[in-house]
Amino acid sequence: MFDEVGDLPTPPERIDPGGTPLPPALPVPVLGSPPEEARDEPAAAHDFVPGLEVLAPSGAMNRALANLDALTVLNDVSAQERPATDAEQDTLARWSGWGAVPQMFEPHRHQWAGAQQSLREVLTEAQYREAAATTLNAHYTDPGVARDVWSFLHAAGFTGGRVLEPGSGAGTFIGQAPESASMVGVELDSATARISALLYPSAQVRNEGFEVTRVPENSFVATVGNVPFGKYALHDPAHNPHSHSIHNHFILKSLALTAPGGYVAVLSSRYTLDAGNPRARQEMAAAADLVGAVRLPTGAFSRVAGTEVVTDLIVLRKRGQDETPQAPTTCSSTRRTCTKTAAGCRGWRSWRAPRARSKPRTWR
Ligand SMILES: C[S@@+](CC[C@H](N)C(=O)[O-])C[C@H]1O[C@@H](n2cnc3c(N)ncnc32)[C@H](O)[C@@H]1O
């Protein structure tokens, strides 16, 4: 997807590798990453190595059953306080969350009664309520898309360091990360966070809402991911004083936590770019330059996430205090992809022939 990037308008400078330790997330659990004093012990667990295929089965009921299997493994491994075996990791890797199978929480679905009952048996009441809430935005990324985002970062000069994934789900971006990346995921849902920690024990997975994540600004060399979408705002006076929707809040907070020169490369709702109200985009533009955006074709997430939602990959580069902003970005291309450089619209190619747009897309 990024073969045509060529020379980046804002080549990465020396990026602060984020060397200062992150504060612990306590009292919420931090999963994975053993404490410093235990690091010289031989690692008891190793990271799952995913390919590019979607491991969640197709079909709603098959997905639900694969999720139930994953939760059963999660409960066993947690009860025994041990890492997952290879075979258990294979089962955990088929976890796809509940976004594609909201039927599991709908009492009128009589044909789902058996699976619903099984779910009640593997989750506590509190975990069940948490799981039901995830149907809003637990839609994971196709591993091929995550791989392409990493390819972009590599082409942009990423050589390693601490990388944030806000709303990390089962860890798709963590699984595709290069070894030089030290991954920190933040995931609200406890079952999902624990599954990703068992899949990727080398990563730090913080089981908390990103709205309560407190780490110093500029802690990360980059941010990657697929942020949760929704028409609702979370309370985060420090990083969301204007009550932006969750997807824009996540992007703005990621910009604050990413060091100058670093990239925030995330999939977001199309409404980050299309919303009539420019306020969130203006705040992003105050902190970063838009390097490029690609609208993924409708259906890009139907197999992996069971959703037809339209998403954009947005790549921003955090600006240093002394840097002048790039010129405002306006792309009047009729293609559904655009990018703005000092030289004008480069038009990254979409995966499929895009539909014409009636209006130019305006960045700010
Ligand atoms: C669109 S999914 C993407 C997951 C993963 N990043 C991926 O690309 O496969 C968004 C994730 O954000 C999580 N999430 C939702 N609200 C959150 C919050 N307030 N804080 C942290 N994570 C949240 C959801 O549980 C879900 O796993």
The ligand as an SDF file (V2000), in Angstrom:
LIG
                    3D

 27 29  0  0  0  0  0  0  0  0999 V2000
  -11.4980   -0.9070   16.7100 C   0  0  0  0  0  0  0  0  0  0  0  0
  -10.9250   -1.9760   18.0000 S   0  0  0  0  0  0  0  0  0  0  0  0
   -9.2490   -2.1470   17.4810 C   0  0  0  0  0  0  0  0  0  0  0  0
   -8.4460   -3.1350   18.2400 C   0  0  0  0  0  0  0  0  0  0  0  0
   -6.9870   -3.2530   17.8100 C   0  0  0  0  0  0  0  0  0  0  0  0
   -6.3270   -1.9710   17.9460 N   0  0  0  0  0  0  0  0  0  0  0  0
   -6.8730   -3.7130   16.3900 C   0  0  0  0  0  0  0  0  0  0  0  0
   -6.4670   -2.8900   15.5690 O   0  0  0  0  0  0  0  0  0  0  0  0
   -7.1760   -4.8580   16.0780 O   0  0  0  0  0  0  0  0  0  0  0  0
  -10.8940   -0.8380   19.3530 C   0  0  0  0  0  0  0  0  0  0  0  0
  -10.4990   -1.4090   20.6840 C   0  0  0  0  0  0  0  0  0  0  0  0
  -10.5420   -0.3670   21.6370 O   0  0  0  0  0  0  0  0  0  0  0  0
  -11.0280   -0.8860   22.8530 C   0  0  0  0  0  0  0  0  0  0  0  0
  -11.5680    0.2290   23.6420 N   0  0  0  0  0  0  0  0  0  0  0  0
  -12.8060    0.7710   23.5950 C   0  0  0  0  0  0  0  0  0  0  0  0
  -12.9050    1.7730   24.4770 N   0  0  0  0  0  0  0  0  0  0  0  0
  -11.6960    1.8870   25.0740 C   0  0  0  0  0  0  0  0  0  0  0  0
  -11.1620    2.7510   26.0790 C   0  0  0  0  0  0  0  0  0  0  0  0
  -11.9090    3.7090   26.6300 N   0  0  0  0  0  0  0  0  0  0  0  0
   -9.8790    2.5840   26.4460 N   0  0  0  0  0  0  0  0  0  0  0  0
   -9.1110    1.6090   25.9060 C   0  0  0  0  0  0  0  0  0  0  0  0
   -9.5640    0.7560   24.9680 N   0  0  0  0  0  0  0  0  0  0  0  0
  -10.8330    0.9030   24.5470 C   0  0  0  0  0  0  0  0  0  0  0  0
  -12.0650   -1.9040   22.4360 C   0  0  0  0  0  0  0  0  0  0  0  0
  -12.3170   -2.8270   23.4770 O   0  0  0  0  0  0  0  0  0  0  0  0
  -11.3900   -2.5150   21.2180 C   0  0  0  0  0  0  0  0  0  0  0  0
  -10.5990   -3.6100   21.5910 O   0  0  0  0  0  0  0  0  0  0  0  0
  1  2  1  0
  2  3  1  0
  2 10  1  0
  3  4  1  0
  4  5  1  0
  5  6  1  0
  5  7  1  0
  7  8  2  0
  7  9  1  0
 10 11  1  0
 11 12  1  0
 11 26  1  0
 12 13  1  0
 13 14  1  0
 13 24  1  0
 14 15  1  0
 14 23  1  0
 15 16  2  0
 16 17  1  0
 17 18  1  0
 17 23  2  0
 18 19  1  0
 18 20  2  0
 20 21  1  0
 21 22  2  0
 22 23  1  0
 24 25  1  0
 24 26  1  0
 26 27  1  0
M  CHG  2   2   1   9  -1
M  END
$$$$
